[in-house]
Amino acid sequence: MKIAIDISSVVYGTGVSWYTQNLVKNILRLDREDDFTLFGGSLRQLGHLKKIAAGFPRLPRTKFFPLPPTALDFLWNRLHSLPIEKLIGDMDVFHSSDWTQPPTSAFKVTTIHDLVPLRFPNISHPKIVSVHKRRLEWVKKEVQRIIAVSEFTKKEIVEVLDIDPAKIIVIPEAADTIFRPTPQSKIEQVAKKYELNKPYLLVVGSDPRKNLPRIIEACKTLKTEIDLDLVVVGRPWNNALGQKARFLGYVERTDMPALYSGARTLVYASVYEGFGLPILEAMSSDCPVVTSNLSSMPEVAGDAAFFIDPNNSRDIALGIKGVLSNRTKWIKRGRERVKKFSWIKAAESTVKVYNEAGLR
């Protein structure tokens, strides 16, 4: 079969970027029979896009275009013109990105990671909300198979978009293989780089969904009992928050395993996640996890995290205390939990979806 995959998202360094890279890399390792074309559009990062593609195993055919995301949105989501075949040739299967949905006569597959722009339009950029609304309308009308990254996301797709659940298959993500327990020397090196001079609690992500005001409030109540810094990967979304925690801004991906391994615990008290990959990244790095009892997080963490009500700062504080009182137990549970997730499994399940095209 001829299979085309849109990899435009790989240049942005987001969770979707790493999902795309890990999935495509493992599909190409696994599937040696089908003929793959990787394509994408970017204006400012076209060279970076080509460089990433060149690092994939058994380099497939590639087609990249100097077009910005706004132009692709206009062509494919708004006008829904210019079939993708005009740009890259005929194909049997087309796997679209989370940004655009071009017209095609091929068997259409797409991945939906979450419905944040629809569920939280007040904290999403209006342009992003508009793009996703337009794209999802075409997904609803035309796509034969939707990959959801969690059962929770599948439920959201059914409820919010009114899509037949039979069209949706759940294929979980996994932690990247770079996430593993880090030697103490490397932990100390990374701590020095980011000027982390005290033991710390770690928060990954700083947008409003990550619930930082309540996490900060929880840490305040613990100050007399536990002397730990609150370290946040990301930038504060308002100035007031910037005074109440240590924000690291952008952190190089290669430093993240050491940040996890050096933390006393990950505090992942988000109010909404489509999957919640930092949970598995932390567990893979021997970092115990406190996380929310909402959305996808119980599904991902299983019995390997201390669950809290993210809407209650006192409960978050109790969760932090609970993990710190028995870190060894939670680290051991995390090591077992991550074994249930792998990119090879995700690739195998995705190839099975592609193979449905041959059964039509």
C-alpha positions as CSV (number, residue, x, y, z in Angstrom):
1,M,0.0,0.0,0.0
2,K,0.9,3.6,-0.4
3,I,0.7,5.5,2.8
4,A,1.1,9.3,3.3
5,I,1.7,10.9,6.7
6,D,1.6,14.6,7.5
7,I,4.5,15.3,9.8
8,S,4.3,19.2,9.7
9,S,3.9,19.2,13.5
10,V,7.4,17.8,14.3
11,V,9.1,21.2,14.2
12,Y,7.2,22.8,17.1
13,G,8.7,20.9,20.1
14,T,5.2,20.3,21.6
15,G,3.7,17.0,22.9
16,V,2.1,16.5,19.5
17,S,5.5,17.0,17.9
18,W,7.1,14.2,19.9
19,Y,4.0,12.0,19.4
20,T,4.5,12.3,15.6
21,Q,8.2,11.7,15.7
22,N,8.0,8.6,17.9
23,L,5.0,7.1,16.1
24,V,6.5,7.6,12.6
25,K,9.9,6.4,13.7
26,N,8.4,3.1,15.0
27,I,6.1,2.6,12.1
28,L,9.0,2.8,9.7
29,R,11.0,0.3,11.7
30,L,8.0,-2.0,11.9
31,D,6.4,-1.9,8.5
32,R,9.0,-2.8,5.8
33,E,6.4,-3.7,3.1
34,D,4.3,-0.6,2.6
35,D,5.5,2.5,0.6
36,F,5.5,5.6,2.8
37,T,5.5,9.3,1.9
38,L,6.2,11.9,4.6
39,F,5.1,15.4,3.8
40,G,4.7,18.7,5.5
41,G,4.4,22.4,5.1
42,S,6.5,25.1,6.8
43,L,7.8,28.5,5.8
44,R,10.2,29.4,8.6
45,Q,11.2,25.9,9.6
46,L,11.4,24.1,6.3
47,G,15.1,23.2,6.9
48,H,14.4,21.9,10.4
49,L,11.5,19.8,9.0
50,K,13.8,18.2,6.4
51,K,16.5,17.6,9.0
52,I,14.1,15.7,11.3
53,A,12.8,13.6,8.4
54,A,16.3,12.7,7.4
55,G,16.8,11.2,10.9
56,F,14.0,8.6,10.4
57,P,14.9,5.0,9.8
58,R,14.9,3.7,6.2
59,L,14.3,7.2,4.8
60,P,11.0,7.2,3.0
61,R,10.0,9.4,0.1
62,T,9.4,13.0,1.3
63,K,7.6,16.0,0.0
64,F,7.9,19.4,1.8
65,F,6.4,22.7,0.8
66,P,7.4,26.3,1.8
67,L,3.9,27.1,3.0
68,P,3.0,28.5,6.4
69,P,0.4,26.9,8.6
70,T,-2.0,29.8,8.0
71,A,-1.9,29.1,4.2
72,L,-2.6,25.4,4.7
73,D,-5.5,26.2,7.0
74,F,-7.0,28.5,4.4
75,L,-6.5,26.0,1.6
76,W,-7.6,22.8,3.3
77,N,-9.8,23.7,6.3
78,R,-11.5,26.8,5.0
79,L,-11.8,26.3,1.2
80,H,-11.2,22.5,1.4
81,S,-9.7,22.7,-2.1
82,L,-6.5,21.3,-3.6
83,P,-6.6,17.6,-3.0
84,I,-3.4,16.3,-1.4
85,E,-2.9,14.0,-4.4
86,K,-2.1,17.1,-6.5
87,L,1.0,17.7,-4.3
88,I,2.3,14.3,-3.4
89,G,0.6,11.8,-5.9
90,D,-1.8,9.0,-5.4
91,M,-2.0,7.0,-2.1
92,D,-4.2,4.4,-0.5
93,V,-4.0,5.8,3.1
94,F,-3.7,9.4,4.3
95,H,-2.9,10.2,7.9
96,S,-3.5,13.8,8.6
97,S,-2.0,16.1,11.3
98,D,-3.9,17.8,14.1
99,W,-3.9,21.1,12.2
100,T,-5.3,20.5,8.7
101,Q,-7.6,18.2,6.9
102,P,-7.0,18.3,3.1
103,P,-9.4,16.7,0.7
104,T,-8.3,13.3,-0.6
105,S,-9.9,10.2,-2.2
106,A,-7.7,7.9,0.0
107,F,-8.7,6.1,3.2
108,K,-8.6,8.9,5.7
109,V,-7.0,8.5,9.2
110,T,-6.4,11.2,11.8
111,T,-5.3,11.5,15.4
112,I,-7.2,13.6,17.9
113,H,-5.1,14.3,21.0
114,D,-7.6,16.4,23.0
115,L,-10.4,18.9,22.6
116,V,-8.8,21.7,24.6
117,P,-9.6,24.5,22.0
118,L,-13.3,23.5,22.2
119,R,-13.5,22.8,25.9
120,F,-11.4,25.8,27.0
121,P,-11.9,28.5,24.3
122,N,-11.3,31.2,26.9
123,I,-7.7,30.1,27.4
124,S,-6.9,29.2,23.8
125,H,-5.9,31.7,21.1
126,P,-9.0,32.6,19.0
127,K,-7.2,31.7,15.8
128,I,-6.3,28.2,17.2
129,V,-9.9,27.7,18.2
130,S,-11.1,28.7,14.7
131,V,-8.6,26.4,13.0
132,H,-9.6,23.4,15.1
133,K,-13.3,24.0,14.7
134,R,-12.9,24.1,10.9
135,R,-10.7,21.1,10.8
136,L,-12.9,19.0,13.0
137,E,-15.9,19.7,10.9
138,W,-14.1,18.0,8.0
139,V,-12.9,15.2,10.2
140,K,-16.5,14.6,11.2
141,K,-17.7,14.6,7.6
142,E,-15.0,12.7,5.8
143,V,-12.5,10.7,8.0
144,Q,-13.0,6.9,8.1
145,R,-10.9,6.2,11.2
146,I,-10.0,8.5,14.2
147,I,-7.2,7.5,16.5
148,A,-7.8,8.8,20.1
149,V,-4.9,8.7,22.5
150,S,-7.1,7.7,25.5
151,E,-10.5,6.3,26.3
152,F,-11.2,9.7,27.8
153,T,-10.5,11.5,24.5
154,K,-12.6,9.0,22.7
155,K,-15.5,9.8,25.0
156,E,-14.9,13.5,24.4
157,I,-15.0,13.0,20.7
158,V,-18.3,11.2,20.9
159,E,-19.9,13.7,23.2
160,V,-18.6,16.9,21.8
161,L,-18.4,16.1,18.1
162,D,-21.2,13.6,17.9
163,I,-19.1,11.1,16.0
164,D,-19.9,7.4,15.8
165,P,-17.8,5.6,18.4
166,A,-17.3,2.7,15.9
167,K,-15.0,5.0,13.9
168,I,-12.7,5.7,16.8
169,I,-9.9,3.5,18.0
170,V,-7.9,4.2,21.1
171,I,-4.1,3.9,20.8
172,P,-2.2,5.2,23.8
173,E,1.0,7.1,23.7
174,A,4.2,6.1,25.5
175,A,7.2,7.8,27.1
176,D,10.2,8.5,24.8
177,T,13.1,6.1,25.4
178,I,15.3,9.1,26.6
179,F,13.3,9.0,29.8
180,R,15.0,6.7,32.2
181,P,16.6,6.9,35.7
182,T,19.4,9.5,35.6
183,P,22.8,9.0,37.3
184,Q,23.4,11.3,40.2
185,S,26.2,13.1,38.5
186,K,24.0,14.1,35.6
187,I,21.2,15.2,38.0
188,E,23.7,17.5,39.8
189,Q,24.9,18.8,36.5
190,V,21.4,19.8,35.3
191,A,20.5,21.2,38.7
192,K,23.6,23.4,38.5
193,K,22.7,24.5,35.0
194,Y,19.2,25.7,36.1
195,E,20.4,26.9,39.5
196,L,18.3,24.5,41.5
197,N,20.0,24.7,44.9
198,K,17.3,23.1,47.0
199,P,15.2,19.9,46.8
200,Y,12.2,20.6,44.7
201,L,8.7,19.6,43.5
202,L,8.3,19.6,39.7
203,V,5.4,20.9,37.6
204,V,5.6,20.4,33.8
205,G,3.6,22.9,31.8
206,S,2.4,26.4,32.8
207,D,-0.8,27.1,30.9
208,P,-4.0,27.8,33.0
209,R,-5.1,24.1,32.7
210,K,-2.1,23.1,34.7
211,N,-3.7,24.6,37.8
212,L,-0.7,26.5,39.2
213,P,-2.6,28.8,41.6
214,R,-3.9,25.8,43.5
215,I,-0.6,24.0,43.4
216,I,1.1,27.2,44.8
217,E,-1.6,27.4,47.5
218,A,-1.0,23.8,48.4
219,C,2.8,24.4,48.7
220,K,2.1,27.4,51.0
221,T,0.2,25.1,53.5
222,L,3.2,22.7,53.5
223,K,5.9,25.3,54.1
224,T,6.1,24.7,57.8
225,E,6.5,21.0,57.3
226,I,8.4,20.6,54.0
227,D,11.2,22.9,52.8
228,L,11.0,22.4,49.0
229,D,11.1,24.7,46.1
230,L,8.3,24.6,43.5
231,V,9.9,24.4,40.0
232,V,7.9,24.9,36.9
233,V,8.9,23.9,33.3
234,G,7.4,26.8,31.3
235,R,6.8,30.5,31.6
236,P,4.2,32.1,33.9
237,W,0.9,33.1,32.2
238,N,0.6,36.1,34.5
239,N,3.1,38.2,36.4
240,A,1.7,37.4,39.8
241,L,2.4,33.7,39.4
242,G,6.0,34.5,38.4
243,Q,6.7,35.7,42.0
244,K,5.4,32.5,43.7
245,A,7.3,29.7,42.0
246,R,10.6,29.1,40.1
247,F,9.8,29.2,36.4
248,L,12.5,27.7,34.2
249,G,11.0,28.8,30.9
250,Y,12.1,26.6,28.0
251,V,14.0,23.5,29.1
252,E,16.1,21.4,26.6
253,R,14.4,18.1,26.1
254,T,17.7,16.2,26.9
255,D,17.6,17.8,30.4
256,M,14.1,16.7,31.2
257,P,15.0,13.1,32.4
258,A,17.4,14.6,34.9
259,L,14.9,17.2,36.1
260,Y,12.4,14.4,36.7
261,S,14.9,12.1,38.4
262,G,16.0,14.9,40.7
263,A,12.5,16.0,41.7
264,R,11.0,14.8,45.0
265,T,7.7,14.3,43.1
266,L,5.9,15.4,39.9
267,V,2.8,17.5,40.8
268,Y,0.5,17.1,37.8
269,A,-2.7,18.6,39.1
270,S,-4.1,19.5,35.7
271,V,-7.8,20.0,35.3
272,Y,-7.9,18.5,31.8
273,E,-5.6,16.3,29.7
274,G,-6.2,14.3,26.5
275,F,-3.5,11.9,27.7
276,G,-1.0,13.4,30.2
277,L,2.4,12.2,28.9
278,P,4.5,13.8,31.7
279,I,3.0,11.1,34.0
280,L,4.8,8.4,32.1
281,E,7.9,10.4,31.5
282,A,8.2,11.0,35.3
283,M,7.6,7.3,36.1
284,S,10.1,6.2,33.5
285,S,12.7,8.5,35.2
286,D,12.0,7.2,38.8
287,C,10.1,10.2,39.8
288,P,6.9,9.5,41.8
289,V,3.7,11.2,40.7
290,V,0.9,13.1,42.3
291,T,-1.9,13.7,39.7
292,S,-5.5,14.6,39.2
293,N,-8.5,12.2,39.5
294,L,-10.0,13.9,36.4
295,S,-10.1,13.3,32.6
296,S,-7.4,10.9,31.2
297,M,-5.0,11.0,34.2
298,P,-6.4,8.0,36.2
299,E,-6.5,6.0,32.9
300,V,-2.8,6.7,32.3
301,A,-1.5,6.5,35.9
302,G,-3.4,3.4,36.9
303,D,-2.5,2.4,40.5
304,A,0.9,4.0,40.3
305,A,0.1,7.6,41.3
306,F,-1.4,9.4,44.3
307,F,-4.7,10.9,43.0
308,I,-6.0,14.2,44.2
309,D,-8.9,16.5,43.6
310,P,-7.3,19.3,41.5
311,N,-10.0,21.8,42.6
312,N,-9.0,21.5,46.3
313,S,-5.6,22.9,47.3
314,R,-5.7,21.1,50.6
315,D,-6.2,17.7,48.8
316,I,-3.2,18.6,46.6
317,A,-1.1,19.2,49.7
318,L,-2.2,15.9,51.2
319,G,-1.2,14.1,48.0
320,I,2.3,15.7,48.1
321,K,2.7,14.6,51.7
322,G,1.4,11.1,50.9
323,V,4.0,10.6,48.1
324,L,6.9,12.1,50.1
325,S,6.1,9.8,53.0
326,N,6.7,6.7,50.9
327,R,8.6,7.6,47.7
328,T,10.0,4.1,47.2
329,K,6.6,2.6,47.0
330,W,5.4,5.0,44.3
331,I,8.6,4.8,42.3
332,K,8.3,1.0,42.2
333,R,4.7,1.2,41.1
334,G,5.7,3.7,38.4
335,R,8.3,1.4,37.0
336,E,5.7,-1.4,36.6
337,R,3.1,1.0,35.1
338,V,5.3,2.3,32.3
339,K,5.8,-1.3,31.0
340,K,2.2,-1.3,29.8
341,F,2.9,1.5,27.2
342,S,5.3,1.4,24.3
343,W,5.7,3.1,20.9
344,I,6.1,-0.3,19.2
345,K,2.6,-1.2,20.4
346,A,1.3,2.1,19.2
347,A,2.9,1.6,15.8
348,E,1.6,-1.9,15.5
349,S,-2.0,-0.7,16.3
350,T,-1.7,2.2,13.9
351,V,-0.5,-0.1,11.0
352,K,-3.6,-2.3,11.7
353,V,-5.7,0.8,11.2
354,Y,-3.9,1.5,7.9
355,N,-4.5,-2.1,6.8
356,E,-8.2,-1.5,7.0
357,A,-7.9,0.4,3.7
358,G,-7.1,-2.9,2.0
359,L,-10.3,-4.4,3.3
360,R,-12.6,-1.8,1.7
